[in-house]
Amino acid sequence: MTADRTSEVAAKMNRHSKFRRRTAATLAIGIALLAVGALYSLFVPEPQTAAAQQDPALVRQGEQIYNNTCISCHGANLEGVKDRGQSLVGVGEASIYFQTHTGRMPAKSQGAQIQRKPAFLSPEEIDAVTAYIVSKGGAGPTLPEERGEALRGDNPARGGELFRLNCASCHNFTGRGGALSSGKYAPALDGVSEEEIYAAMVSGPQNMPKFSDRQLTPEEKEDIIAYVKSVTDGNNNPGGNPIGGLGPQSEGLIAFIVGMAALIGVTLWIGAKS
């Protein structure tokens, strides 16, 4: 009996020891998880919640403007209407700003390309309809806080190189624009504001590609803006008259006309002599 009793006591103590070890391991894991959670909440940045923080009054005003000017082409839920207007879900602030500020939206009629015209909406109405679309359709490409000349970079020479690599094939070397296929065209950049150029680069309106910050950094975009403004504002012509700013075409045309006139004159002179 003594040996059996001793064996039973030893078994109980062994079970208690295993239980204590398991309890201690569970507590250690729990404490470790709590510590990791606390560190995560301290060091991970909070998610962007701009869309959820829109002014309710501004959103309501924007909804009214949307229902009056946009709903027939873009749908009651921003889903778009076939053969009339695209979906606005996720288009973002930059796209809305570009389309409304340049007067392309609301569009007067359907066509190969929507042309620029005076803005139909006031700046306050644009802000309101932007707040409504972003609150309902989610975030997308945004504009920087800087405005006007603050968006011009410090290195227009680098901007010129980037423009020639990424933009000149459509907009010409000095932003004069050019024809594309199917009745479309790249518009001239004369008189286009810094905000509109930036918004076009990040939103990719119509045939234009989108340039993310991985393709062109914000600083490179600002350098491109500096270059465009230098060649479209008329202050980048140290050699004299820019001849329309068309680049080599105008000089080539003049050389052709002068050359042909000289050849005709020489031909007539030789004929008269003979």
DRENDREN-745336 format. One line per 4 residues: number of its first residue (from 1); their letters; for each residue x negated, z, y negated of C-alpha. Coordinates in steps of 0.5 Angstrom, whole numbers, padded with zeros to 4 digits. Layout:
NUM) A) X/Z/Y  ...
This chain:
1) MTAD) 0000/0000/0000  -0006/0002/-0005  -0009/-0005/-0004  -0002/-0009/-0005
5) RTSE) -0001/-0005/-0011  -0007/-0006/-0014  -0006/-0014/-0012  0001/-0014/-0016
9) VAAK) -0002/-0010/-0022  -0008/-0015/-0022  -0003/-0021/-0022  0001/-0018/-0027
13) MNRH) -0005/-0017/-0032  -0007/-0025/-0030  0000/-0027/-0032  0000/-0023/-0039
17) SKFR) -0007/-0026/-0040  -0005/-0033/-0039  0002/-0032/-0044  -0003/-0029/-0049
21) RRTA) -0007/-0035/-0049  -0002/-0040/-0049  0002/-0036/-0055  -0005/-0036/-0059
25) ATLA) -0006/-0043/-0058  0001/-0045/-0060  0000/-0040/-0066  -0007/-0044/-0068
29) IGIA) -0004/-0051/-0067  0002/-0049/-0072  -0003/-0046/-0077  -0007/-0052/-0077
33) LLAV) -0001/-0057/-0078  0002/-0052/-0084  -0005/-0053/-0087  -0006/-0060/-0086
37) GALY) 0001/-0061/-0089  -0001/-0057/-0095  -0007/-0061/-0096  -0003/-0067/-0096
41) SLFV) 0002/-0065/-0101  -0004/-0063/-0106  -0008/-0069/-0105  -0004/-0075/-0104
45) PEPQ) -0001/-0078/-0110  0007/-0078/-0111  0010/-0085/-0110  0013/-0089/-0115
49) TAAA) 0020/-0087/-0117  0021/-0091/-0123  0027/-0095/-0121  0030/-0088/-0119
53) QQDP) 0029/-0086/-0126  0032/-0091/-0130  0037/-0089/-0136  0044/-0089/-0133
57) ALVR) 0047/-0091/-0140  0041/-0097/-0140  0043/-0099/-0133  0051/-0099/-0135
61) QGEQ) 0049/-0103/-0141  0045/-0108/-0137  0050/-0109/-0132  0055/-0111/-0137
65) IYNN) 0050/-0116/-0139  0049/-0118/-0132  0056/-0119/-0131  0057/-0123/-0137
69) TCIS) 0051/-0128/-0137  0048/-0128/-0130  0053/-0126/-0124  0056/-0133/-0124
73) CHGA) 0049/-0136/-0121  0046/-0130/-0118  0052/-0126/-0115  0055/-0120/-0115
77) NLEG) 0049/-0116/-0111  0043/-0120/-0114  0044/-0124/-0107  0044/-0131/-0111
81) VKDR) 0049/-0137/-0110  0047/-0143/-0106  0045/-0149/-0111  0046/-0145/-0117
85) GQSL) 0041/-0139/-0117  0036/-0135/-0113  0036/-0128/-0111  0034/-0123/-0116
89) VGVG) 0032/-0118/-0110  0025/-0115/-0111  0023/-0120/-0117  0021/-0115/-0122
93) EASI) 0020/-0113/-0129  0015/-0119/-0130  0020/-0124/-0128  0026/-0122/-0131
97) YFQT) 0022/-0121/-0138  0019/-0128/-0137  0025/-0132/-0135  0029/-0129/-0141
101) HTGR) 0024/-0128/-0146  0023/-0135/-0146  0030/-0137/-0146  0030/-0140/-0139
105) MPAK) 0035/-0136/-0137  0041/-0136/-0138  0040/-0143/-0136  0045/-0148/-0139
109) SQGA) 0045/-0153/-0133  0041/-0154/-0127  0035/-0159/-0126  0029/-0161/-0123
113) QIQR) 0026/-0155/-0128  0029/-0150/-0133  0026/-0152/-0140  0024/-0147/-0145
117) KPAF) 0029/-0145/-0151  0030/-0140/-0156  0032/-0133/-0152  0039/-0132/-0151
121) LSPE) 0039/-0125/-0150  0036/-0120/-0156  0030/-0115/-0154  0034/-0109/-0153
125) EIDA) 0039/-0113/-0148  0033/-0116/-0144  0031/-0109/-0143  0038/-0107/-0141
129) VTAY) 0039/-0112/-0136  0032/-0111/-0133  0033/-0104/-0132  0040/-0106/-0128
133) IVSK) 0036/-0111/-0124  0031/-0106/-0122  0035/-0101/-0121  0039/-0105/-0116
137) GGAG) 0034/-0110/-0113  0028/-0106/-0113  0021/-0106/-0116  0017/-0112/-0116
141) PTLP) 0011/-0115/-0121  0011/-0111/-0127  0008/-0112/-0134  0002/-0107/-0137
145) EERG) 0003/-0102/-0142  -0001/-0106/-0147  0002/-0112/-0152  0000/-0117/-0156
149) EALR) -0007/-0118/-0158  -0009/-0112/-0154  -0008/-0116/-0147  -0013/-0121/-0150
153) GDNP) -0020/-0120/-0146  -0027/-0119/-0148  -0030/-0125/-0145  -0026/-0131/-0146
157) ARGG) -0032/-0135/-0143  -0031/-0132/-0137  -0023/-0133/-0138  -0025/-0141/-0139
161) ELFR) -0028/-0141/-0132  -0023/-0138/-0129  -0017/-0142/-0132  -0021/-0149/-0130
165) LNCA) -0021/-0146/-0123  -0014/-0144/-0122  -0010/-0147/-0128  -0013/-0153/-0131
169) SCHN) -0011/-0158/-0125  -0003/-0157/-0128  -0004/-0154/-0135  -0010/-0159/-0137
173) FTGR) -0016/-0156/-0139  -0014/-0154/-0146  -0007/-0152/-0144  -0003/-0158/-0146
177) GGAL) 0001/-0158/-0140  0002/-0164/-0135  0007/-0168/-0130  0008/-0166/-0123
181) SSGK) 0012/-0169/-0118  0019/-0169/-0117  0021/-0169/-0124  0017/-0163/-0125
185) YAPA) 0012/-0161/-0130  0007/-0156/-0132  0009/-0154/-0139  0004/-0153/-0145
189) LDGV) 0002/-0147/-0147  0002/-0147/-0155  0006/-0142/-0158  0006/-0138/-0151
193) SEEE) 0005/-0130/-0152  0000/-0126/-0149  0006/-0122/-0145  0009/-0129/-0143
197) IYAA) 0002/-0131/-0140  0001/-0125/-0136  0008/-0125/-0134  0008/-0132/-0131
201) MVSG) 0001/-0130/-0128  0004/-0124/-0124  0011/-0127/-0122  0010/-0134/-0121
205) PQNM) 0016/-0138/-0124  0018/-0144/-0121  0012/-0148/-0119  0007/-0144/-0121
209) PKFS) 0003/-0139/-0116  0003/-0132/-0116  -0004/-0129/-0118  -0004/-0122/-0115
213) DRQL) -0009/-0117/-0117  -0013/-0118/-0111  -0014/-0126/-0113  -0015/-0124/-0121
217) TPEE) -0016/-0117/-0123  -0012/-0115/-0129  -0019/-0116/-0133  -0019/-0123/-0131
221) KEDI) -0012/-0124/-0133  -0014/-0122/-0140  -0020/-0126/-0140  -0016/-0132/-0138
225) IAYV) -0011/-0130/-0144  -0016/-0129/-0149  -0019/-0136/-0147  -0012/-0140/-0147
229) KSVT) -0010/-0136/-0154  -0017/-0139/-0157  -0016/-0146/-0155  -0008/-0146/-0157
233) DGNN) -0009/-0142/-0163  -0013/-0148/-0166  -0019/-0143/-0167  -0024/-0146/-0162
237) NPGG) -0026/-0153/-0165  -0033/-0152/-0168  -0034/-0160/-0167  -0028/-0162/-0172
241) NPIG) -0021/-0165/-0171  -0019/-0163/-0164  -0015/-0170/-0163  -0009/-0166/-0160
245) GLGP) -0013/-0162/-0156  -0012/-0166/-0150  -0020/-0166/-0148  -0023/-0172/-0146
249) QSEG) -0017/-0177/-0145  -0016/-0178/-0153  -0024/-0179/-0154  -0023/-0184/-0148
253) LIAF) -0017/-0188/-0151  -0021/-0188/-0158  -0027/-0191/-0154  -0023/-0196/-0151
257) IVGM) -0019/-0198/-0157  -0026/-0199/-0161  -0029/-0202/-0155  -0024/-0207/-0154
261) AALI) -0023/-0209/-0161  -0031/-0210/-0162  -0031/-0215/-0156  -0025/-0219/-0158
265) GVTL) -0029/-0219/-0165  -0035/-0222/-0162  -0031/-0227/-0158  -0028/-0229/-0164
269) WIGA) -0034/-0230/-0167  -0038/-0233/-0162  -0032/-0238/-0161  -0032/-0240/-0169
273) KS) -0040/-0241/-0168  -0039/-0246/-0162
